[in-house]
Amino acid sequence: MKLSREFNFDAAHTLDHYPQGHPNTRVHGHSFRARITVEGQPDENGQIVDLERVGSLLDAARAQLDHSMLNDIKGLEKPTLENICLWLWGVLQQDLPQLCAVEVFRDSLGHSCLYQGSQHGH
């Protein structure tokens, strides 16, 4: 069984690996949506995880991302969708061992990235 929860954040970034003059090299912002998914069997209460506890973990992650310059966050110096997924996985996985997927969306552009973890860590 899989259970997902989403949160939204707005943040700015710049991607300096593009050629000089490319719009992505300028500071710009996006509205992002993140979905985390946990997997497991329901416990005696009928839950895979306590959603209130998950909510607290996501609130803490969102607080670091929302209205920030992503490049300034440790581990997000190159804030691509892929790296945001990896960063969120790293922030959440220890406290949420049932975590099986992190997906980050830029809905306005029709972009998303899904990370389903690594069996050996990353």
N, C-alpha and C positions, 0 to 999 in steps of 0.2 A: 504494500500500500504506500502511496506517495501523497504528501501533503505540501502545499505551497503557500507562501505568503509573499506579498509584494510591498514595496515602498517606493516613493518617488523622491528625487532630489534634483536640484538645479545647481550646476557648477560650471566653472570656467576652466579652460585649459588651452595649451598651445602645443603643437606637435612640430618640433624643430627638425625632424628628419626629412621634411618636405623641402623642395627647392626654394631658394630665396624668392620672395614675392608671392608664393602660393598662399591663398587665404588661410590655410590651416596653420601657417607659421605665426599668424597674428593671434592675440588673445581673443577667444570667442567662447560662447557658452552654449550649453544644451540643457534641455529637460531630460533627465534620465529616469528610467524605471528599472528597478531591480526585483527579480523574483528568486527566492531561495526555496529549495525543495528538500524535504527530509523524507527518509524511507524507513519503514520498519513495520512491525506488527503492533496493533493497538494493545495497550496494557490493560490492567484490570479496570481502569477508568474509561476504557474505550478510546484512548489517545496514543498516538505515536510519540508526541512530545507535548509539553505544556505550552500552549500558544501564548500565554502571558509571558513566560520566560523567553520564548523566541522573540516576542515583541520587544522586550527589554534589550536583548542583544542587537536587534535590528535598529532600534532607536539610537543605541550607542554608535553603531556604524554610520547611520544616517547623519548623526550630529557631526561626525568628522568630515563627511562629504558635502553636505548641503551648504550652498552659498560659500564655497571655498574655491581656491585656486588649486586644482587637483595636482598640478606639478609640484606644489609645495608640501604634499603629504608624503611622509617617509614610505618608500616602496611604490609610489605612484609617479615617479619622476617622468616616466613616459606613459601618460594616461590614455592609452588606447582602450577600446572596449575589452579587448583580451586581457590587458593588465588590470583593469578594474575588476573583472571577474576573478582573476587570481588573487588580488588584494582582498576582496571580500571573502573568498574561500579561506585565506590565511587568517583573517580576523575572526571568522566564525567557527571554523572547523574544530578547534580544540574544545570549545564550550558546547558544541553541537555535533557530537560524533555521528548522529543520524543524517547529517548533511550529505546529500547525494548530487546536488546540482545548484549552480548559481548561473543566472541568466541576466544580462544587462541589456536594456533596450534604449535606443534613441528613436522613439516612435516618429518624430517629425521627419526623420530621414528614411524610415523603414529599415533601420539597421538593428541587429541584435547579435550577441555572442553568448553561447552556452558553454559552460565548463562543467564537466561531470566528474571532476576529481581524478586523482591518480591513486592507484592501489599502493604505490610506494612513496607517496608524498611528492611534492614538487620542489 
